[in-house]
Amino acid sequence: MTTLTPRPPYTPAELDSLYPHHLELQQVQILLRHGERTPVGTRFQNAGLAAYWPYCAAANRLKDVVLSSDGTWDHLSWKRQLETLGRNDVPTLATGSRGEVDAVCEAGELTDKGRETTLALGERIRKLYINQLKFLPSTLTPDTDSAISLRATPIQRALESVQQAYSGLYPPSHRAAALSPKRITRRSIQDETLFPNESACPRFRELAKAFAARTAELYNDSPEMEFLNQKVGKYMPESSPRVAVDGHPRLSGIMDTINATRAHGPATKLPAVFYEEGVIGKVDRVCTEEWFVGYQESNEYRTLGIGALIGDLTQRMVERVRADGQPTAAGVLGHDGGRFKLSLSGCHDTTIASALSALGAFDVNRDHWPNFTSNIAFELFRRKDLTSVPATNTVPTATQALPKPSWWSALFSSASVATTATSSPRAPISELPTTEQQKLGEYYVRLRYNDNPVSLPYCAQPGKHLEGDKSFCTLTAFKEAADSFTPTDWKGQCRANLGTSAFQAMVERPPGLASGDVMVNQ
């Protein structure tokens, strides 16, 4: 199934191991893929698949803000019905697989199942960070509301998914009556970096097309594609009778329909052959390579595709370090002052796999396309006892966790932070003053992908992780890895190198992985 099967809640023993007592959790940033949705395009009606799906009960309960004649604001409750063009262009109501006219979904819309699973994700987050770890307040009040930060891409299913997750994290019974409406931050599409944004980044669009074309050249005449044609080729449209990476529909479009139907009910299913293990495995393998191998082979691909988001995440960690024990300074910390404790960002499958790939934690030859509601938690910890829990380095350098400041430097720590606060929290670590590098050395970053700890290759090196556990990367090392592909001017770099080759003479591996392999099919 493409619905994520969550693991059981952590046991007390697992919690003790995952959250050591000598580390104090400071901040959590969660990227969450939206829940189950309908396909983004209509396909395989010739195979009996309905064009419209009756899984969107929210369409019967819509509510929008309207302005009243007396100048006050009101809410208009309404119900959506979809209309389509019938025979001879006669308008007709769109109907579901069994003739339904209500609760009919639009293309790519979050379904009832998607709302259930993202709500459940929020409940699991509550179980961990509130019930088990006591990291967040049990009830949000006006005084504690700033502990939670919400963000979503401009795509509606991402917004609705983060709303559902927030409702699971803080259900109505745990939100004070005096609480103001929750702010959810969004960006216009030309500024969006919460997913790899081909439409706003011309150079990244060129790179993505080049790597997709290379995948098509590698696989269109391969044994894998021949197998897929034997199995499902008869269901392809007459205008494009062969299954191909760049066919019509593209192989990724076929995967989109397979994955959406696997997550929903029997009324919207393809013929059984589409769900055979061999078919699913080969489609997943080739599509994963098409979409994500660029992050494993090109630093420019990493920088333009996901580097700005990784830079955002790292910036907020640095802001949190700066905010530790300091008054908020306008223009120094972020718009949230670096003081939130947990953020939820509604995003997409491409966000999840791209972020992991760029950090060297996703292998297109081994890992599978992220399921619905897949999520990555970026957890920031601070060392409680710097003497008894040293990092594994023996000689402190700018790329390693530095030792605990002396009592003399600690006495003037406020002055040091005030000085470093004039530098951008996005500046490369090599440009930060020594005092701030030293402060970053007190912190660790750990990623959990679908509740499983992730060890980053760059952090596996001596001196770059917590002794005895490579999943705890020093913040110094994590920032070094992030700096290697964080753009300095994303929009400017998106307009650079246009028309040049997407491929370098040598493979440029993610930080921590050996580079130098010769590219295939340059």
Protein Blocks (a to p, Z undefined) as FASTA:
>chain_A
ZZdcddddddfklmmmmmcfkbccfbdcddddddddddfbdehklnopafbdcfbfklmm
gccddddfkopacddddddddddddehhiacddddfkopaghpacehiacfklmmmmmmm
mmmmmmmmmmmnomacfbdcfklmmmpccdddfbfklmmmmmmmmmmmmgfklccfklcc
dddddddfklgckbccfklmmklmmmmmmmmmmmmmmmmmgmklmmmmmmmmmmpcfklm
bccfklccdfklmmmmmmmmmmmcfklccdfklmgmklmmmmmmmmmmmmmmmmmmomkl
mmmmmmmmmmmmmmmmmmmmmmnopacdehklcmkoopafbdcddddfklmmmmmmmnop
acfklpccddehiacdddddddfblmlmccfbfbdcfkbccddddfklmmmmmmmmmmmm
mpcfkbcfklpcfklmmmmmmpccdddeehiacddfklmpghiacehiaklccfklmmmm
mmmmpcfblmlmmmgoihiafbdfbdcddehiachiacehZZ
